[in-house]
Amino acid sequence: MDNQLKDKIQKLIDSSPVMVFMKGTKLMPQCGFSNNVVQILNSLGIEFSTYDVLSDFEIREGIKQFSDWPTIPQVYLKGEFLGGSDILIEMYNSGELKEKIEIELAS
């Protein structure tokens, strides 16, 4: 991955405390996994930003290399990669997600 793309992705991640790279937008998710993440974050009352990877092939492929994670959606909390849909579901069900987000956003 070239430095220009890496910098572009890092700026997107840094632009919001909770950033979701997903297919579609939070108002109109374009896949079930992206919709799961949106529903989880909405249910926790978390403000978050999204980036529609369907509108940008370079970011769509680059984010997978950036995180070394093969699937989308990808969720970042204060610059740290949390995971995708399955991981967020597990964290949500255990209560870990709410606690982690509240702690990170309070600091």
Beta strands, then each sheet from edge to edge (+ up, - down):
strand 1: 18-22
strand 2: 49-52
strand 3: 74-77
strand 4: 80-83
sheet 1: 2+ 1+ 3- 4+
end
